[in-house]
Amino acid sequence: MKHILTILTAIALCSLPFTAQAQSEEDYLPKAGDLGLSVSANPISQIISTSSTQPLVSIAGKYMVSDKSALFLNVGWIYNYNHYNYYANDDAALYLDPFSRAKVIDTREDQITGLNVSFGGERRIGKGKVQGVFGGGIMYAFSYYDTRYSYGNAITSINQQPSISDDLYSDIYNPDVPGVSYQRYLSEFNTTPTHYIGLTGYAGVEWFVAPKVSVGAKLYLTAAYRFSSGDYYTAEGYNYLTGQVEEWTELLRPSSHGFRFNRDNVGMDISFNFYF
């Protein structure tokens, strides 16, 4: 994220020498018939939550219908990655010393990738170099998710139910597997994307730092209908019928749908905007 913002800042600074060409504040502002290009980054998508709908980086095209209104088409790349470490008891150390306080590390990695496309209208207010902007439109997004687990204690014929961190995961669904009395997740994933269709709206400001070059920030909110075809998980466990540690993949959740409106639907982006 820091690299993205550094690049965008450099682009804006390179445009500052053209400031001297401006004759008045009106020369700074876009006019009817102008085209616009915006490049934006959404740091809040990495801070607030693991969002399935908010793009990390977006590129938008605009057409100024009038001096104060525009149509926009925005395409954004959804990406979110988190790595978590948790402590669990070291079973091997406890076997040698019942009073051992040694720990091992369990890990969880969450990754979401996808695409967000929105189309709509924008309106701006103000006559100076700082302009208020607000707009809204329709939104479609899709995303894939992949969660992977690793453990400090291995499953063996001797230790068939090793210790794991209580914080690693919750709401476990483990269907019965013949010969297996204990199983733990290795991954959760979807093989087809989860789809989102809804409405999006935003409000913010643009500050024109050079003729037809602005830095912007806006807060936006999305309400979306969600539907997916199902999620899967891979698990492992010791099978006493075969005398081996085995892995298998099962359906975790069937197809589902519903209306989504929570903190994942809130976003804030910083943009650099160019009009020509």
Buried (B, 14 or more C-beta within 10 A) or exposed (E): EEEBEEEBEEEBEEBEEEEEEBEEEEEBBBEEEBEBEBBBBBBBBBEBBBBBBBBBBBBBBBBBBEBBBBBBBBBBBBBBEEEEEBEBBBBBBBEEEEEBEEBBEBBBBBBBBBBBBBBBEBBBEEEEBEBEBBBBBEBBBBBBBBBBBEBBBEBEEEBBBBBBBEEBBEEEEBEEBEBBEBBBBBBBBBEEBBBBEBBBBBEBBBBBBBBBBBBBBBEBBBBBBBEBEBBBBBBBBBBEEEEEBBEBEEEBEEEEEEEBEEEBBBBBBBBBBBBE
